[in-house]
């Protein structure tokens, strides 16, 4: 694995700044997609029941004043 890593570094070092800009433009979407995929996977692993609102709770939160949390009181 170290040999492949060294080879990749040598190839990157051989590229000009313009070539690096072109490569980044091509890889940028994939990079962000992988970043978001890892975030979603992490969220799925750390999800606990009760971490999300029901549809009614979410709508009530959107239409109530910011400081009013009485809509969530179950008493």
C-alpha positions in Angstrom: 0.0 0.0 0.0 2.8 2.4 0.8 4.3 1.8 -2.7 0.9 2.9 -4.3 0.7 5.9 -2.0 4.3 7.0 -3.0 3.5 6.5 -6.6 0.3 8.6 -6.3 2.3 11.4 -4.6 4.9 11.3 -7.4 2.2 11.5 -10.1 0.5 14.5 -8.3 3.8 16.3 -7.8 4.5 16.0 -11.6 1.2 17.8 -12.5 1.1 21.5 -13.3 -1.2 23.9 -11.4 -3.5 24.0 -14.4 -3.7 20.2 -14.6 -4.4 20.1 -10.9 -7.3 22.6 -11.3 -8.7 20.5 -14.1 -8.4 17.3 -12.0 -10.1 19.0 -9.0 -12.9 20.2 -11.2 -13.5 16.6 -12.3 -13.2 15.1 -8.9 -15.0 17.8 -6.8 -18.5 16.3 -7.2 -17.3 12.8 -6.3 -15.4 14.2 -3.3 -18.5 16.0 -1.9 -20.7 13.0 -2.6 -18.4 10.7 -0.7 -18.2 13.2 2.2 -22.0 13.4 2.4 -22.3 9.6 2.1 -20.0 9.1 5.0 -22.0 11.7 7.0 -25.3 9.9 6.3 -23.7 6.5 7.2 -22.4 8.0 10.5 -25.9 9.5 11.2 -27.5 6.1 10.6 -25.1 4.4 13.0 -25.7 7.0 15.7 -29.5 7.3 15.3 -31.6 6.7 18.4 -35.4 6.5 18.6 -36.7 9.9 19.4 -34.0 11.8 17.6 -36.4 13.0 14.9 -39.7 14.9 14.9 -42.9 13.5 13.6 -44.5 15.4 10.8 -46.9 17.1 13.1 -44.1 18.2 15.5 -42.0 19.5 12.7 -44.9 21.6 11.3 -45.8 22.9 14.7 -42.1 23.9 15.3 -42.1 25.8 12.0 -45.2 27.8 12.7 -44.6 28.7 16.4 -42.5 31.5 17.8 -38.8 30.4 18.3 -38.8 30.4 22.1 -42.2 28.7 22.6 -41.6 25.0 23.3 -44.8 24.3 25.1 -46.1 22.4 22.0 -43.8 19.6 23.0 -45.0 19.3 26.6 -46.8 16.0 27.0 -48.5 16.9 30.3 
